[in-house]
Amino acid sequence: MYIDNTGKTTELNEENTISEMFIDNIKITPMPDNQNRIINFKNSIDYGKYVNLSNYEEDGIVFNVIHNNEDRQNSVDGNVFYTDCSNPIVLGYLNKDLLTNCRIGADNGTLVFDGTILKTAGVKLEDISAKISFTIHIKNNQNEDFVCNVTIDDDFTIDKEDGIYTGYLMKIFNNQGREYDFIKLSK
């Protein structure tokens, strides 16, 4: 996700640069009893790769806001966000403990780490689909607070034939016509 801070002007100023940012009110539904579903910050370098989300905090994600180029060069890891909003917010979502001690025999052919493992293991798409919601909080350099509520419906049951079971599923969330706007909080 990108935050577009150029709506009023393309010049960076105290109003459209960020001094603080955090995400809270994280909800993942449904939450089956046998699963541990987590969401957390993911470094954009690791986009599309499996990374164990060990920095998970149930109460939210606090970002370290980088204010200058020197700090930017020294901080590639961790929950970092640039004051000028030039980097994306990359979040990882993981269904932990969905299935344990599953044995896939040699008669199943080559083991490929894609959606075919889910099908072979008997994982139902309904069990991994989720609706994810959270609130992004930002404070600009004028000390004004803003919030944005985000909801993502990650439904894997939409395309059972050609979807994740075959190892490929691409979903593009286009918010055209229903932009996620930041609402300014009054003091």
C-alpha positions as CSV (number, residue, x, y, z in Angstrom):
1,M,0.0,0.0,0.0
2,Y,1.2,3.5,-0.8
3,I,0.1,6.7,0.9
4,D,-0.4,9.4,-1.7
5,N,0.6,12.6,0.1
6,T,0.6,14.8,-3.1
7,G,-3.1,15.5,-3.3
8,K,-2.8,19.2,-2.6
9,T,0.8,19.9,-3.6
10,T,3.8,18.0,-5.0
11,E,6.1,20.0,-2.7
12,L,7.1,18.3,0.6
13,N,6.1,20.4,3.6
14,E,5.2,20.0,7.3
15,E,1.6,19.2,6.4
16,N,2.2,16.3,4.0
17,T,5.2,14.6,5.7
18,I,4.8,12.1,8.5
19,S,6.4,12.2,12.0
20,E,4.6,9.1,13.5
21,M,2.8,6.1,12.1
22,F,1.3,2.9,13.6
23,I,-1.3,0.3,12.7
24,D,-3.7,-1.2,15.2
25,N,-7.2,-2.6,15.5
26,I,-6.0,-5.6,13.5
27,K,-8.8,-8.1,12.9
28,I,-8.7,-11.3,10.9
29,T,-12.0,-13.2,10.5
30,P,-12.9,-15.9,10.7
31,M,-10.4,-17.2,13.2
32,P,-10.7,-20.9,13.4
33,D,-9.8,-22.6,16.7
34,N,-6.9,-24.6,15.2
35,Q,-5.2,-21.7,13.5
36,N,-2.9,-18.9,14.4
37,R,-3.4,-16.2,11.9
38,I,-1.0,-13.2,12.1
39,I,-0.3,-10.1,10.1
40,N,2.7,-7.8,10.5
41,F,5.1,-5.6,8.7
42,K,7.2,-7.1,6.0
43,N,10.3,-5.5,4.5
44,S,9.6,-4.5,0.9
45,I,12.9,-6.3,-0.1
46,D,11.2,-9.6,1.0
47,Y,8.0,-9.0,-1.0
48,G,6.7,-12.3,-2.5
49,K,9.0,-14.3,-0.3
50,Y,8.2,-16.4,2.8
51,V,9.5,-14.8,5.9
52,N,8.6,-16.0,9.3
53,L,6.7,-13.1,10.9
54,S,8.5,-13.0,14.2
55,N,7.9,-9.4,14.9
56,Y,4.2,-9.9,15.4
57,E,2.5,-7.8,18.1
58,E,-1.1,-8.4,18.9
59,D,-1.7,-4.8,19.8
60,G,-0.4,-3.4,16.5
61,I,2.6,-2.4,14.4
62,V,4.6,0.7,15.3
63,F,6.8,2.2,12.5
64,N,10.1,3.9,12.9
65,V,9.7,7.0,10.7
66,I,12.9,7.9,8.8
67,H,13.4,11.6,8.5
68,N,16.6,12.0,6.4
69,N,18.7,10.2,3.8
70,E,21.5,9.3,6.2
71,D,19.0,7.4,8.4
72,R,17.4,5.9,5.3
73,Q,20.7,4.3,4.2
74,N,21.3,2.8,7.7
75,S,17.8,1.2,8.0
76,V,16.8,-1.5,5.7
77,D,15.3,-3.8,8.3
78,G,12.6,-3.3,10.8
79,N,9.3,-1.4,10.7
80,V,10.5,1.6,8.8
81,F,8.5,4.2,6.9
82,Y,9.9,7.3,5.2
83,T,8.6,10.7,6.3
84,D,7.9,11.6,2.6
85,C,5.7,8.5,2.1
86,S,7.9,7.3,-0.7
87,N,8.0,3.6,0.4
88,P,5.1,1.2,0.5
89,I,3.5,-0.3,3.6
90,V,4.1,-4.0,3.0
91,L,2.3,-6.4,5.3
92,G,2.7,-10.1,5.6
93,Y,-0.2,-12.5,6.4
94,L,0.4,-16.0,7.7
95,N,-1.8,-19.0,8.5
96,K,0.3,-20.6,11.2
97,D,-0.4,-24.1,12.4
98,L,-3.0,-24.6,9.7
99,L,-1.8,-28.2,9.3
100,T,0.8,-30.0,11.2
101,N,2.4,-33.5,10.8
102,C,1.0,-33.9,7.3
103,R,2.8,-36.6,5.3
104,I,2.8,-36.4,1.5
105,G,3.9,-39.7,0.0
106,A,6.4,-40.3,-2.8
107,D,3.6,-41.5,-5.1
108,N,2.3,-37.9,-5.3
109,G,5.3,-37.1,-7.6
110,T,7.6,-34.1,-7.2
111,L,7.0,-31.9,-4.2
112,V,6.4,-28.3,-5.4
113,F,5.9,-25.5,-2.9
114,D,2.8,-24.0,-4.5
115,G,-0.9,-24.4,-4.1
116,T,-0.9,-28.1,-5.1
117,I,0.5,-28.9,-1.6
118,L,-2.7,-27.4,-0.1
119,K,-4.9,-29.6,-2.4
120,T,-2.8,-32.8,-1.7
121,A,-3.0,-32.1,2.0
122,G,-6.8,-31.7,1.9
123,V,-6.8,-28.0,3.0
124,K,-10.1,-26.4,2.2
125,L,-10.0,-23.0,0.6
126,E,-12.6,-21.8,3.1
127,D,-10.1,-22.6,5.9
128,I,-7.5,-20.2,4.5
129,S,-9.8,-17.4,3.3
130,A,-10.0,-14.4,5.6
131,K,-11.2,-10.9,5.9
132,I,-8.5,-8.6,7.2
133,S,-9.1,-5.2,8.6
134,F,-6.9,-2.6,10.4
135,T,-6.5,1.1,11.1
136,I,-3.6,3.1,10.0
137,H,-2.7,6.1,12.2
138,I,-0.4,8.9,11.1
139,K,0.7,12.1,12.6
140,N,2.1,14.7,10.2
141,N,4.9,17.2,11.1
142,Q,2.4,19.8,12.1
143,N,1.3,17.4,14.9
144,E,-2.1,16.7,13.3
145,D,-3.5,13.2,13.6
146,F,-5.2,11.2,10.8
147,V,-6.7,7.7,10.6
148,C,-7.7,5.4,7.8
149,N,-9.7,2.1,8.1
150,V,-8.7,-0.6,5.7
151,T,-10.5,-3.8,4.9
152,I,-9.2,-6.5,2.5
153,D,-11.4,-9.5,1.7
154,D,-8.9,-12.3,0.8
155,D,-11.4,-14.9,-0.5
156,F,-9.6,-17.9,-2.1
157,T,-12.8,-19.7,-2.9
158,I,-13.7,-17.4,-5.8
159,D,-11.8,-19.4,-8.5
160,K,-11.4,-23.0,-7.3
161,E,-10.5,-24.4,-10.8
162,D,-7.6,-22.1,-11.8
163,G,-6.7,-20.5,-8.5
164,I,-4.4,-21.2,-5.6
165,Y,-4.8,-25.0,-6.0
166,T,-2.8,-24.9,-9.2
167,G,-0.1,-22.8,-7.6
168,Y,-1.1,-19.4,-8.9
169,L,-3.5,-16.8,-7.7
170,M,-3.2,-13.1,-8.2
171,K,-5.6,-10.7,-6.7
172,I,-5.4,-7.0,-7.4
173,F,-7.3,-4.7,-5.0
174,N,-8.3,-1.7,-7.0
175,N,-9.7,1.0,-4.8
176,Q,-10.7,3.1,-7.8
177,G,-14.0,4.8,-6.9
178,R,-13.7,3.8,-3.2
179,E,-10.4,5.4,-2.1
180,Y,-9.2,4.9,1.4
181,D,-9.0,8.4,2.8
182,F,-7.3,9.5,5.9
183,I,-9.7,11.4,8.2
184,K,-8.3,14.2,10.3
185,L,-9.0,13.8,14.0
186,S,-10.0,17.0,15.8
187,K,-8.2,17.9,19.0
